[in-house]
Amino acid sequence: MGGSANLKKIFLEDVKLDIENPYNLEPSKVIGGGVYLQQLKDALVALRNRKMLDFVKQNADSPVALIEVGNAIKFLSLSNLNLGLDFGTPTELYGALSTRLKQSKEGLGIKETIDNQGKK
């Protein structure tokens, strides 16, 4: 309610931004740091190109990969689309995550979602 259509996802990390107008942050650019922000951009490109599995494999220990796997699994459960082998199945996407992320609270939740989808 009352939000802007120009929302920008941001991770709290050591980052330098080029802000031309402090009252309008939408066009701001990352000029230093911003590893997770760059990974988020890479994830969007991977999603568009249906190469999500490759993205997760390349960033297996990143919280961005964990978030994107969770989002992809929610999306796949709502769709009847065949996204192709390059996108990856929910099990393949989850399997590409690092052991640390799989054992996290969020990772265990994703695993439970996958297991419950398989029972339907």
Biopython code that builds the backbone (N, CA, C, O; Angstrom):
import numpy as np
from Bio.PDB.StructureBuilder import StructureBuilder

atoms = [
    (1, "MET", "N", (0.841, -1.178, 0.000)),
    (1, "MET", "CA", (0.000, 0.000, 0.000)),
    (1, "MET", "C", (0.889, 1.244, 0.000)),
    (1, "MET", "O", (1.774, 1.390, 0.842)),
    (2, "GLY", "N", (0.643, 2.112, -0.933)),
    (2, "GLY", "CA", (1.378, 3.371, -0.992)),
    (2, "GLY", "C", (2.802, 3.232, -1.490)),
    (2, "GLY", "O", (3.571, 4.192, -1.431)),
    (3, "GLY", "N", (3.175, 2.042, -1.984)),
    (3, "GLY", "CA", (4.534, 1.824, -2.459)),
    (3, "GLY", "C", (4.734, 2.357, -3.860)),
    (3, "GLY", "O", (3.790, 2.810, -4.508)),
    (4, "SER", "N", (5.944, 2.301, -4.311)),
    (4, "SER", "CA", (6.294, 2.775, -5.637)),
    (4, "SER", "C", (6.386, 1.600, -6.607)),
    (4, "SER", "O", (6.740, 0.488, -6.216)),
    (5, "ALA", "N", (6.070, 1.852, -7.848)),
    (5, "ALA", "CA", (6.220, 0.831, -8.878)),
    (5, "ALA", "C", (7.686, 0.635, -9.228)),
    (5, "ALA", "O", (8.026, -0.320, -9.926)),
    (6, "ASN", "N", (8.560, 1.518, -8.760)),
    (6, "ASN", "CA", (9.986, 1.452, -9.068)),
    (6, "ASN", "C", (10.785, 0.900, -7.901)),
    (6, "ASN", "O", (11.843, 1.430, -7.564)),
    (7, "LEU", "N", (10.289, -0.150, -7.289)),
    (7, "LEU", "CA", (11.004, -0.748, -6.164)),
    (7, "LEU", "C", (12.281, -1.398, -6.655)),
    (7, "LEU", "O", (12.338, -1.921, -7.768)),
    (8, "LYS", "N", (13.302, -1.361, -5.817)),
    (8, "LYS", "CA", (14.579, -1.952, -6.150)),
    (8, "LYS", "C", (14.968, -2.877, -5.012)),
    (8, "LYS", "O", (14.970, -2.468, -3.851)),
    (9, "LYS", "N", (15.299, -4.128, -5.338)),
    (9, "LYS", "CA", (15.755, -5.067, -4.325)),
    (9, "LYS", "C", (17.173, -4.687, -3.957)),
    (9, "LYS", "O", (17.992, -4.400, -4.831)),
    (10, "ILE", "N", (17.467, -4.686, -2.667)),
    (10, "ILE", "CA", (18.797, -4.280, -2.235)),
    (10, "ILE", "C", (19.262, -5.199, -1.116)),
    (10, "ILE", "O", (18.467, -5.556, -0.247)),
    (11, "PHE", "N", (20.503, -5.580, -1.118)),
    (11, "PHE", "CA", (21.104, -6.383, -0.067)),
    (11, "PHE", "C", (21.977, -5.463, 0.763)),
    (11, "PHE", "O", (22.647, -4.583, 0.222)),
    (12, "LEU", "N", (21.976, -5.657, 2.049)),
    (12, "LEU", "CA", (22.833, -4.860, 2.908)),
    (12, "LEU", "C", (24.242, -5.422, 2.829)),
    (12, "LEU", "O", (24.548, -6.459, 3.418)),
    (13, "GLU", "N", (25.078, -4.732, 2.103)),
    (13, "GLU", "CA", (26.459, -5.139, 1.931)),
    (13, "GLU", "C", (27.287, -3.889, 1.688)),
    (13, "GLU", "O", (26.745, -2.804, 1.475)),
    (14, "ASP", "N", (28.582, -4.044, 1.721)),
    (14, "ASP", "CA", (29.465, -2.913, 1.504)),
    (14, "ASP", "C", (29.426, -2.549, 0.027)),
    (14, "ASP", "O", (29.969, -3.262, -0.817)),
    (15, "VAL", "N", (28.780, -1.437, -0.271)),
    (15, "VAL", "CA", (28.578, -1.048, -1.658)),
    (15, "VAL", "C", (28.685, 0.475, -1.776)),
    (15, "VAL", "O", (28.307, 1.214, -0.867)),
    (16, "LYS", "N", (29.203, 0.915, -2.903)),
    (16, "LYS", "CA", (29.248, 2.343, -3.206)),
    (16, "LYS", "C", (28.272, 2.599, -4.342)),
    (16, "LYS", "O", (28.302, 1.920, -5.369)),
    (17, "LEU", "N", (27.408, 3.583, -4.146)),
    (17, "LEU", "CA", (26.404, 3.923, -5.144)),
    (17, "LEU", "C", (26.670, 5.305, -5.725)),
    (17, "LEU", "O", (27.124, 6.208, -5.022)),
    (18, "ASP", "N", (26.389, 5.459, -6.997)),
    (18, "ASP", "CA", (26.413, 6.761, -7.649)),
    (18, "ASP", "C", (24.968, 7.250, -7.661)),
    (18, "ASP", "O", (24.144, 6.764, -8.436)),
    (19, "ILE", "N", (24.669, 8.219, -6.790)),
    (19, "ILE", "CA", (23.305, 8.726, -6.639)),
    (19, "ILE", "C", (23.275, 10.160, -7.146)),
    (19, "ILE", "O", (23.876, 11.057, -6.555)),
    (20, "GLU", "N", (22.570, 10.359, -8.244)),
    (20, "GLU", "CA", (22.478, 11.696, -8.817)),
    (20, "GLU", "C", (21.469, 12.560, -8.068)),
    (20, "GLU", "O", (21.681, 13.760, -7.897)),
    (21, "ASN", "N", (20.385, 11.954, -7.627)),
    (21, "ASN", "CA", (19.321, 12.691, -6.960)),
    (21, "ASN", "C", (18.918, 11.914, -5.704)),
    (21, "ASN", "O", (18.375, 10.814, -5.818)),
    (22, "PRO", "N", (19.169, 12.456, -4.516)),
    (22, "PRO", "CA", (18.848, 11.715, -3.288)),
    (22, "PRO", "C", (17.346, 11.477, -3.097)),
    (22, "PRO", "O", (16.954, 10.690, -2.236)),
    (23, "TYR", "N", (16.521, 12.136, -3.875)),
    (23, "TYR", "CA", (15.075, 11.961, -3.775)),
    (23, "TYR", "C", (14.546, 10.934, -4.786)),
    (23, "TYR", "O", (13.364, 10.591, -4.778)),
    (24, "ASN", "N", (15.440, 10.454, -5.651)),
    (24, "ASN", "CA", (15.056, 9.451, -6.638)),
    (24, "ASN", "C", (16.207, 8.448, -6.776)),
    (24, "ASN", "O", (17.143, 8.669, -7.544)),
    (25, "LEU", "N", (16.128, 7.348, -6.026)),
    (25, "LEU", "CA", (17.204, 6.360, -6.023)),
    (25, "LEU", "C", (17.088, 5.331, -7.148)),
    (25, "LEU", "O", (18.014, 4.548, -7.364)),
    (26, "GLU", "N", (15.977, 5.323, -7.858)),
    (26, "GLU", "CA", (15.741, 4.316, -8.890)),
    (26, "GLU", "C", (16.865, 4.259, -9.928)),
    (26, "GLU", "O", (17.291, 3.157, -10.272)),
    (27, "PRO", "N", (17.371, 5.392, -10.449)),
    (27, "PRO", "CA", (18.427, 5.288, -11.463)),
    (27, "PRO", "C", (19.843, 5.146, -10.889)),
    (27, "PRO", "O", (20.815, 5.183, -11.643)),
    (28, "SER", "N", (19.972, 4.985, -9.572)),
    (28, "SER", "CA", (21.309, 4.887, -8.977)),
    (28, "SER", "C", (22.056, 3.674, -9.528)),
    (28, "SER", "O", (21.448, 2.674, -9.913)),
    (29, "LYS", "N", (23.380, 3.781, -9.558)),
    (29, "LYS", "CA", (24.222, 2.723, -10.103)),
    (29, "LYS", "C", (25.244, 2.284, -9.056)),
    (29, "LYS", "O", (25.761, 3.103, -8.296)),
    (30, "VAL", "N", (25.527, 0.990, -9.028)),
    (30, "VAL", "CA", (26.555, 0.450, -8.148)),
    (30, "VAL", "C", (27.903, 0.730, -8.800)),
    (30, "VAL", "O", (28.132, 0.340, -9.945)),
    (31, "ILE", "N", (28.799, 1.404, -8.077)),
    (31, "ILE", "CA", (30.119, 1.708, -8.627)),
    (31, "ILE", "C", (31.237, 0.993, -7.882)),
    (31, "ILE", "O", (32.398, 1.072, -8.283)),
    (32, "GLY", "N", (30.897, 0.293, -6.799)),
    (32, "GLY", "CA", (31.899, -0.455, -6.051)),
    (32, "GLY", "C", (31.242, -1.442, -5.109)),
    (32, "GLY", "O", (30.195, -1.154, -4.529)),
    (33, "GLY", "N", (31.854, -2.607, -4.956)),
    (33, "GLY", "CA", (31.265, -3.632, -4.092)),
    (33, "GLY", "C", (30.029, -4.211, -4.751)),
    (33, "GLY", "O", (29.968, -4.331, -5.974)),
    (34, "GLY", "N", (29.056, -4.565, -3.951)),
    (34, "GLY", "CA", (27.785, -5.014, -4.496)),
    (34, "GLY", "C", (27.813, -6.391, -5.122)),
    (34, "GLY", "O", (27.218, -6.601, -6.179)),
    (35, "VAL", "N", (28.493, -7.335, -4.491)),
    (35, "VAL", "CA", (28.575, -8.693, -5.028)),
    (35, "VAL", "C", (27.182, -9.298, -5.173)),
    (35, "VAL", "O", (26.851, -9.855, -6.219)),
    (36, "TYR", "N", (26.373, -9.191, -4.133)),
    (36, "TYR", "CA", (25.040, -9.797, -4.175)),
    (36, "TYR", "C", (24.129, -9.077, -5.159)),
    (36, "TYR", "O", (23.288, -9.705, -5.802)),
    (37, "LEU", "N", (24.290, -7.775, -5.279)),
    (37, "LEU", "CA", (23.491, -7.033, -6.257)),
    (37, "LEU", "C", (23.828, -7.488, -7.674)),
    (37, "LEU", "O", (22.936, -7.633, -8.509)),
    (38, "GLN", "N", (25.115, -7.715, -7.945)),
    (38, "GLN", "CA", (25.513, -8.203, -9.263)),
    (38, "GLN", "C", (24.972, -9.609, -9.492)),
    (38, "GLN", "O", (24.517, -9.929, -10.590)),
    (39, "GLN", "N", (25.021, -10.448, -8.461)),
    (39, "GLN", "CA", (24.476, -11.794, -8.597)),
    (39, "GLN", "C", (22.970, -11.750, -8.861)),
    (39, "GLN", "O", (22.446, -12.576, -9.609)),
    (40, "LEU", "N", (22.288, -10.802, -8.258)),
    (40, "LEU", "CA", (20.855, -10.651, -8.496)),
    (40, "LEU", "C", (20.593, -10.305, -9.967)),
    (40, "LEU", "O", (19.670, -10.840, -10.581)),
    (41, "LYS", "N", (21.405, -9.413, -10.520)),
    (41, "LYS", "CA", (21.281, -9.079, -11.943)),
    (41, "LYS", "C", (21.575, -10.302, -12.807)),
    (41, "LYS", "O", (20.883, -10.553, -13.794)),
    (42, "ASP", "N", (22.610, -11.064, -12.429)),
    (42, "ASP", "CA", (22.964, -12.272, -13.174)),
    (42, "ASP", "C", (21.830, -13.297, -13.110)),
    (42, "ASP", "O", (21.566, -14.000, -14.085)),
    (43, "ALA", "N", (21.163, -13.378, -11.956)),
    (43, "ALA", "CA", (20.046, -14.314, -11.798)),
    (43, "ALA", "C", (18.892, -13.932, -12.720)),
    (43, "ALA", "O", (18.241, -14.806, -13.293)),
    (44, "LEU", "N", (18.637, -12.646, -12.866)),
    (44, "LEU", "CA", (17.569, -12.202, -13.767)),
    (44, "LEU", "C", (17.892, -12.555, -15.216)),
    (44, "LEU", "O", (17.008, -12.957, -15.972)),
    (45, "VAL", "N", (19.149, -12.407, -15.596)),
    (45, "VAL", "CA", (19.573, -12.779, -16.950)),
    (45, "VAL", "C", (19.427, -14.290, -17.129)),
    (45, "VAL", "O", (18.942, -14.750, -18.163)),
    (46, "ALA", "N", (19.846, -15.061, -16.127)),
    (46, "ALA", "CA", (19.727, -16.524, -16.200)),
    (46, "ALA", "C", (18.266, -16.948, -16.309)),
    (46, "ALA", "O", (17.939, -17.883, -17.040)),
    (47, "LEU", "N", (17.399, -16.269, -15.588)),
    (47, "LEU", "CA", (15.974, -16.580, -15.653)),
    (47, "LEU", "C", (15.429, -16.307, -17.048)),
    (47, "LEU", "O", (14.703, -17.128, -17.609)),
    (48, "ARG", "N", (15.779, -15.160, -17.603)),
    (48, "ARG", "CA", (15.333, -14.819, -18.961)),
    (48, "ARG", "C", (15.845, -15.819, -19.990)),
    (48, "ARG", "O", (15.137, -16.170, -20.934)),
    (49, "ASN", "N", (17.078, -16.273, -19.802)),
    (49, "ASN", "CA", (17.701, -17.191, -20.760)),
    (49, "ASN", "C", (17.445, -18.659, -20.425)),
    (49, "ASN", "O", (17.958, -19.555, -21.095)),
    (50, "ARG", "N", (16.654, -18.895, -19.388)),
    (50, "ARG", "CA", (16.330, -20.254, -18.929)),
    (50, "ARG", "C", (17.578, -21.051, -18.600)),
    (50, "ARG", "O", (17.681, -22.230, -18.940)),
    (51, "LYS", "N", (18.525, -20.401, -17.936)),
    (51, "LYS", "CA", (19.793, -21.017, -17.535)),
    (51, "LYS", "C", (19.948, -20.951, -16.011)),
    (51, "LYS", "O", (21.053, -20.750, -15.505)),
    (52, "MET", "N", (18.847, -21.118, -15.290)),
    (52, "MET", "CA", (18.879, -20.978, -13.843)),
    (52, "MET", "C", (19.794, -22.019, -13.192)),
    (52, "MET", "O", (20.495, -21.697, -12.232)),
    (53, "LEU", "N", (19.803, -23.236, -13.683)),
    (53, "LEU", "CA", (20.648, -24.270, -13.102)),
    (53, "LEU", "C", (22.124, -23.878, -13.186)),
    (53, "LEU", "O", (22.876, -24.084, -12.234)),
    (54, "ASP", "N", (22.537, -23.319, -14.313)),
    (54, "ASP", "CA", (23.918, -22.855, -14.461)),
    (54, "ASP", "C", (24.225, -21.760, -13.449)),
    (54, "ASP", "O", (25.298, -21.757, -12.845)),
    (55, "PHE", "N", (23.294, -20.829, -13.258)),
    (55, "PHE", "CA", (23.499, -19.754, -12.286)),
    (55, "PHE", "C", (23.675, -20.318, -10.878)),
    (55, "PHE", "O", (24.575, -19.901, -10.149)),
    (56, "VAL", "N", (22.825, -21.256, -10.498)),
    (56, "VAL", "CA", (22.898, -21.831, -9.142)),
    (56, "VAL", "C", (24.218, -22.584, -8.963)),
    (56, "VAL", "O", (24.838, -22.494, -7.903)),
    (57, "LYS", "N", (24.650, -23.316, -9.974)),
    (57, "LYS", "CA", (25.922, -24.040, -9.880)),
    (57, "LYS", "C", (27.095, -23.079, -9.707)),
    (57, "LYS", "O", (28.022, -23.357, -8.946)),
    (58, "GLN", "N", (27.055, -21.953, -10.411)),
    (58, "GLN", "CA", (28.140, -20.976, -10.333)),
    (58, "GLN", "C", (28.149, -20.219, -9.015)),
    (58, "GLN", "O", (29.192, -19.716, -8.597)),
    (59, "ASN", "N", (26.993, -20.132, -8.353)),
    (59, "ASN", "CA", (26.863, -19.362, -7.117)),
    (59, "ASN", "C", (26.279, -20.232, -6.004)),
    (59, "ASN", "O", (25.412, -19.785, -5.253)),
    (60, "ALA", "N", (26.750, -21.457, -5.902)),
    (60, "ALA", "CA", (26.152, -22.472, -5.030)),
    (60, "ALA", "C", (26.093, -22.073, -3.562)),
    (60, "ALA", "O", (25.211, -22.537, -2.840)),
    (61, "ASP", "N", (27.001, -21.230, -3.105)),
    (61, "ASP", "CA", (27.032, -20.866, -1.686)),
    (61, "ASP", "C", (26.536, -19.442, -1.438)),
    (61, "ASP", "O", (26.808, -18.861, -0.387)),
    (62, "SER", "N", (25.818, -18.889, -2.393)),
    (62, "SER", "CA", (25.339, -17.513, -2.280)),
    (62, "SER", "C", (23.889, -17.477, -1.795)),
    (62, "SER", "O", (23.065, -18.278, -2.239)),
    (63, "PRO", "N", (23.577, -16.555, -0.891)),
    (63, "PRO", "CA", (22.183, -16.408, -0.482)),
    (63, "PRO", "C", (21.279, -16.008, -1.652)),
    (63, "PRO", "O", (20.080, -16.285, -1.622)),
    (64, "VAL", "N", (21.829, -15.371, -2.667)),
    (64, "VAL", "CA", (21.039, -15.011, -3.849)),
    (64, "VAL", "C", (20.576, -16.286, -4.560)),
    (64, "VAL", "O", (19.429, -16.367, -5.001)),
    (65, "ALA", "N", (21.457, -17.273, -4.672)),
    (65, "ALA", "CA", (21.084, -18.541, -5.303)),
    (65, "ALA", "C", (19.980, -19.225, -4.502)),
    (65, "ALA", "O", (19.041, -19.775, -5.078)),
    (66, "LEU", "N", (20.091, -19.193, -3.186)),
    (66, "LEU", "CA", (19.068, -19.801, -2.332)),
    (66, "LEU", "C", (17.716, -19.121, -2.537)),
    (66, "LEU", "O", (16.694, -19.797, -2.662)),
    (67, "ILE", "N", (17.705, -17.806, -2.570)),
    (67, "ILE", "CA", (16.472, -17.048, -2.783)),
    (67, "ILE", "C", (15.881, -17.381, -4.155)),
    (67, "ILE", "O", (14.676, -17.598, -4.279)),
    (68, "GLU", "N", (16.726, -17.419, -5.177)),
    (68, "GLU", "CA", (16.248, -17.675, -6.532)),
    (68, "GLU", "C", (15.740, -19.106, -6.694)),
    (68, "GLU", "O", (14.781, -19.337, -7.430)),
    (69, "VAL", "N", (16.367, -20.069, -6.019)),
    (69, "VAL", "CA", (15.864, -21.445, -6.069)),
    (69, "VAL", "C", (14.478, -21.504, -5.422)),
    (69, "VAL", "O", (13.567, -22.137, -5.955)),
    (70, "GLY", "N", (14.326, -20.845, -4.276)),
    (70, "GLY", "CA", (13.018, -20.792, -3.621)),
    (70, "GLY", "C", (11.961, -20.157, -4.502)),
    (70, "GLY", "O", (10.840, -20.658, -4.594)),
    (71, "ASN", "N", (12.315, -19.051, -5.152)),
    (71, "ASN", "CA", (11.377, -18.381, -6.062)),
    (71, "ASN", "C", (11.040, -19.248, -7.261)),
    (71, "ASN", "O", (9.881, -19.331, -7.666)),
    (72, "ALA", "N", (12.043, -19.892, -7.825)),
    (72, "ALA", "CA", (11.823, -20.739, -9.003)),
    (72, "ALA", "C", (10.913, -21.909, -8.658)),
    (72, "ALA", "O", (10.047, -22.280, -9.450)),
    (73, "ILE", "N", (11.105, -22.484, -7.494)),
    (73, "ILE", "CA", (10.281, -23.632, -7.097)),
    (73, "ILE", "C", (8.835, -23.198, -6.877)),
    (73, "ILE", "O", (7.909, -23.929, -7.227)),
    (74, "LYS", "N", (8.638, -22.026, -6.304)),
    (74, "LYS", "CA", (7.268, -21.508, -6.153)),
    (74, "LYS", "C", (6.645, -21.288, -7.526)),
    (74, "LYS", "O", (5.484, -21.633, -7.748)),
    (75, "PHE", "N", (7.418, -20.712, -8.449)),
    (75, "PHE", "CA", (6.923, -20.440, -9.801)),
    (75, "PHE", "C", (6.599, -21.736, -10.521)),
    (75, "PHE", "O", (5.544, -21.854, -11.145)),
    (76, "LEU", "N", (7.499, -22.711, -10.440)),
    (76, "LEU", "CA", (7.295, -23.980, -11.144)),
    (76, "LEU", "C", (6.069, -24.706, -10.623)),
    (76, "LEU", "O", (5.391, -25.400, -11.381)),
    (77, "SER", "N", (5.771, -24.554, -9.328)),
    (77, "SER", "CA", (4.599, -25.238, -8.778)),
    (77, "SER", "C", (3.298, -24.604, -9.281)),
    (77, "SER", "O", (2.254, -25.256, -9.288)),
    (78, "LEU", "N", (3.359, -23.342, -9.699)),
    (78, "LEU", "CA", (2.169, -22.642, -10.190)),
    (78, "LEU", "C", (1.978, -22.789, -11.690)),
    (78, "LEU", "O", (0.912, -22.479, -12.221)),
    (79, "SER", "N", (3.003, -23.257, -12.362)),
    (79, "SER", "CA", (2.926, -23.278, -13.821)),
    (79, "SER", "C", (2.934, -24.704, -14.349)),
    (79, "SER", "O", (3.475, -25.619, -13.728)),
    (80, "ASN", "N", (2.334, -24.860, -15.484)),
    (80, "ASN", "CA", (2.370, -26.131, -16.183)),
    (80, "ASN", "C", (3.327, -26.049, -17.369)),
    (80, "ASN", "O", (3.308, -26.904, -18.255)),
    (81, "LEU", "N", (4.156, -25.017, -17.375)),
    (81, "LEU", "CA", (5.073, -24.819, -18.487)),
    (81, "LEU", "C", (6.231, -25.804, -18.413)),
    (81, "LEU", "O", (6.698, -26.159, -17.331)),
    (82, "ASN", "N", (6.677, -26.231, -19.568)),
    (82, "ASN", "CA", (7.894, -27.017, -19.641)),
    (82, "ASN", "C", (9.007, -26.022, -19.953)),
    (82, "ASN", "O", (9.131, -25.573, -21.092)),
    (83, "LEU", "N", (9.810, -25.674, -18.964)),
    (83, "LEU", "CA", (10.828, -24.645, -19.145)),
    (83, "LEU", "C", (12.098, -25.185, -19.780)),
    (83, "LEU", "O", (13.007, -24.412, -20.083)),
    (84, "GLY", "N", (12.181, -26.474, -19.984)),
    (84, "GLY", "CA", (13.339, -27.047, -20.658)),
    (84, "GLY", "C", (14.401, -27.526, -19.700)),
    (84, "GLY", "O", (14.418, -27.150, -18.528)),
    (85, "LEU", "N", (15.284, -28.358, -20.208)),
    (85, "LEU", "CA", (16.324, -28.967, -19.386)),
    (85, "LEU", "C", (17.327, -27.949, -18.869)),
    (85, "LEU", "O", (17.884, -28.136, -17.788)),
    (86, "ASP", "N", (17.573, -26.869, -19.618)),
    (86, "ASP", "CA", (18.548, -25.876, -19.191)),
    (86, "ASP", "C", (18.110, -25.136, -17.934)),
    (86, "ASP", "O", (18.947, -24.663, -17.165)),
    (87, "PHE", "N", (16.797, -25.034, -17.722)),
    (87, "PHE", "CA", (16.302, -24.330, -16.540)),
    (87, "PHE", "C", (16.575, -25.148, -15.288)),
    (87, "PHE", "O", (16.991, -24.593, -14.271)),
    (88, "GLY", "N", (16.351, -26.439, -15.341)),
    (88, "GLY", "CA", (16.571, -27.320, -14.201)),
    (88, "GLY", "C", (15.273, -27.647, -13.495)),
    (88, "GLY", "O", (14.367, -26.817, -13.417)),
    (89, "THR", "N", (15.192, -28.856, -12.985)),
    (89, "THR", "CA", (14.029, -29.262, -12.201)),
    (89, "THR", "C", (14.220, -28.757, -10.778)),
    (89, "THR", "O", (15.337, -28.401, -10.402)),
    (90, "PRO", "N", (13.149, -28.717, -9.970)),
    (90, "PRO", "CA", (13.320, -28.301, -8.576)),
    (90, "PRO", "C", (14.386, -29.114, -7.844)),
    (90, "PRO", "O", (15.171, -28.555, -7.078)),
    (91, "THR", "N", (14.420, -30.419, -8.070)),
    (91, "THR", "CA", (15.405, -31.272, -7.399)),
    (91, "THR", "C", (16.821, -30.928, -7.852)),
    (91, "THR", "O", (17.742, -30.900, -7.036)),
    (92, "GLU", "N", (17.001, -30.665, -9.145)),
    (92, "GLU", "CA", (18.332, -30.300, -9.650)),
    (92, "GLU", "C", (18.776, -28.944, -9.096)),
    (92, "GLU", "O", (19.932, -28.775, -8.708)),
    (93, "LEU", "N", (17.856, -27.985, -9.062)),
    (93, "LEU", "CA", (18.196, -26.661, -8.540)),
    (93, "LEU", "C", (18.601, -26.749, -7.077)),
    (93, "LEU", "O", (19.604, -26.164, -6.669)),
    (94, "TYR", "N", (17.825, -27.479, -6.292)),
    (94, "TYR", "CA", (18.147, -27.639, -4.871)),
    (94, "TYR", "C", (19.467, -28.390, -4.706)),
    (94, "TYR", "O", (20.285, -28.030, -3.859)),
    (95, "GLY", "N", (19.672, -29.420, -5.503)),
    (95, "GLY", "CA", (20.888, -30.217, -5.416)),
    (95, "GLY", "C", (22.144, -29.433, -5.740)),
    (95, "GLY", "O", (23.228, -29.790, -5.279)),
    (96, "ALA", "N", (22.022, -28.368, -6.528)),
    (96, "ALA", "CA", (23.182, -27.558, -6.913)),
    (96, "ALA", "C", (23.620, -26.597, -5.807)),
    (96, "ALA", "O", (24.708, -26.028, -5.886)),
    (97, "LEU", "N", (22.792, -26.410, -4.781)),
    (97, "LEU", "CA", (23.159, -25.525, -3.670)),
    (97, "LEU", "C", (24.247, -26.156, -2.811)),
    (97, "LEU", "O", (24.396, -27.378, -2.788)),
    (98, "SER", "N", (25.000, -25.331, -2.112)),
    (98, "SER", "CA", (26.034, -25.837, -1.210)),
    (98, "SER", "C", (25.386, -26.547, -0.020)),
    (98, "SER", "O", (24.219, -26.316, 0.296)),
    (99, "THR", "N", (26.147, -27.397, 0.620)),
    (99, "THR", "CA", (25.662, -28.117, 1.805)),
    (99, "THR", "C", (25.237, -27.135, 2.893)),
    (99, "THR", "O", (24.236, -27.352, 3.576)),
    (100, "ARG", "N", (26.000, -26.057, 3.051)),
    (100, "ARG", "CA", (25.673, -25.051, 4.074)),
    (100, "ARG", "C", (24.289, -24.462, 3.840)),
    (100, "ARG", "O", (23.507, -24.319, 4.781)),
    (101, "LEU", "N", (23.983, -24.122, 2.598)),
    (101, "LEU", "CA", (22.678, -23.535, 2.299)),
    (101, "LEU", "C", (21.562, -24.567, 2.393)),
    (101, "LEU", "O", (20.454, -24.240, 2.817)),
    (102, "LYS", "N", (21.838, -25.806, 2.005)),
    (102, "LYS", "CA", (20.827, -26.853, 2.114)),
    (102, "LYS", "C", (20.438, -27.099, 3.568)),
    (102, "LYS", "O", (19.292, -27.441, 3.859)),
    (103, "GLN", "N", (21.401, -26.924, 4.487)),
    (103, "GLN", "CA", (21.149, -27.188, 5.897)),
    (103, "GLN", "C", (20.608, -25.975, 6.651)),
    (103, "GLN", "O", (20.296, -26.066, 7.839)),
    (104, "SER", "N", (20.495, -24.836, 5.957)),
    (104, "SER", "CA", (19.935, -23.643, 6.590)),
    (104, "SER", "C", (18.429, -23.801, 6.748)),
    (104, "SER", "O", (17.822, -24.681, 6.137)),
    (105, "LYS", "N", (17.835, -22.953, 7.565)),
    (105, "LYS", "CA", (16.385, -22.989, 7.777)),
    (105, "LYS", "C", (15.641, -22.834, 6.451)),
    (105, "LYS", "O", (14.685, -23.561, 6.181)),
    (106, "GLU", "N", (16.080, -21.893, 5.633)),
    (106, "GLU", "CA", (15.443, -21.650, 4.338)),
    (106, "GLU", "C", (15.644, -22.834, 3.395)),
    (106, "GLU", "O", (14.722, -23.229, 2.682)),
    (107, "GLY", "N", (16.847, -23.395, 3.396)),
    (107, "GLY", "CA", (17.141, -24.542, 2.547)),
    (107, "GLY", "C", (16.296, -25.753, 2.912)),
    (107, "GLY", "O", (15.797, -26.459, 2.036)),
    (108, "LEU", "N", (16.139, -25.990, 4.208)),
    (108, "LEU", "CA", (15.304, -27.106, 4.651)),
    (108, "LEU", "C", (13.840, -26.874, 4.271)),
    (108, "LEU", "O", (13.117, -27.819, 3.954)),
    (109, "GLY", "N", (13.415, -25.620, 4.304)),
    (109, "GLY", "CA", (12.045, -25.285, 3.885)),
    (109, "GLY", "C", (11.827, -25.561, 2.409)),
    (109, "GLY", "O", (10.772, -26.058, 2.014)),
    (110, "ILE", "N", (12.826, -25.238, 1.589)),
    (110, "ILE", "CA", (12.743, -25.507, 0.153)),
    (110, "ILE", "C", (12.682, -27.012, -0.086)),
    (110, "ILE", "O", (11.899, -27.483, -0.911)),
    (111, "LYS", "N", (13.505, -27.760, 0.633)),
    (111, "LYS", "CA", (13.508, -29.226, 0.498)),
    (111, "LYS", "C", (12.136, -29.796, 0.852)),
    (111, "LYS", "O", (11.635, -30.693, 0.174)),
    (112, "GLU", "N", (11.539, -29.274, 1.908)),
    (112, "GLU", "CA", (10.207, -29.731, 2.323)),
    (112, "GLU", "C", (9.169, -29.424, 1.239)),
    (112, "GLU", "O", (8.302, -30.251, 0.954)),
    (113, "THR", "N", (9.259, -28.241, 0.640)),
    (113, "THR", "CA", (8.347, -27.871, -0.440)),
    (113, "THR", "C", (8.480, -28.825, -1.620)),
    (113, "THR", "O", (7.480, -29.265, -2.188)),
    (114, "ILE", "N", (9.724, -29.144, -1.986)),
    (114, "ILE", "CA", (9.959, -30.076, -3.089)),
    (114, "ILE", "C", (9.383, -31.441, -2.765)),
    (114, "ILE", "O", (8.726, -32.056, -3.605)),
    (115, "ASP", "N", (9.628, -31.921, -1.548)),
    (115, "ASP", "CA", (9.128, -33.232, -1.144)),
    (115, "ASP", "C", (7.598, -33.269, -1.157)),
    (115, "ASP", "O", (6.996, -34.260, -1.571)),
    (116, "ASN", "N", (6.975, -32.177, -0.700)),
    (116, "ASN", "CA", (5.501, -32.116, -0.680)),
    (116, "ASN", "C", (4.922, -32.050, -2.091)),
    (116, "ASN", "O", (3.845, -32.591, -2.339)),
    (117, "GLN", "N", (5.616, -31.400, -3.012)),
    (117, "GLN", "CA", (5.154, -31.341, -4.405)),
    (117, "GLN", "C", (5.209, -32.715, -5.036)),
    (117, "GLN", "O", (4.364, -33.056, -5.864)),
    (118, "GLY", "N", (6.202, -33.512, -4.649)),
    (118, "GLY", "CA", (6.337, -34.841, -5.202)),
    (118, "GLY", "C", (5.237, -35.790, -4.736)),
    (118, "GLY", "O", (4.973, -36.801, -5.387)),
    (119, "LYS", "N", (4.597, -35.471, -3.616)),
    (119, "LYS", "CA", (3.542, -36.320, -3.071)),
    (119, "LYS", "C", (2.188, -36.055, -3.719)),
    (119, "LYS", "O", (1.261, -36.850, -3.569)),
    (120, "LYS", "N", (2.070, -34.930, -4.444)),
    (120, "LYS", "CA", (0.782, -34.559, -5.047)),
    (120, "LYS", "C", (0.474, -35.393, -6.253)),
    (120, "LYS", "O", (-0.571, -35.212, -6.879)),
]
sb = StructureBuilder()
sb.init_structure("model")
sb.init_model(0)
sb.init_chain("A")
sb.init_seg("    ")
for serial, (resi, resn, name, xyz) in enumerate(atoms, 1):
    if name == "N":
        sb.init_residue(resn, " ", resi, " ")
    sb.init_atom(name, np.array(xyz, "f"), 0.0, 1.0, " ", f" {name:<3s}", serial, name[0])
structure = sb.get_structure()
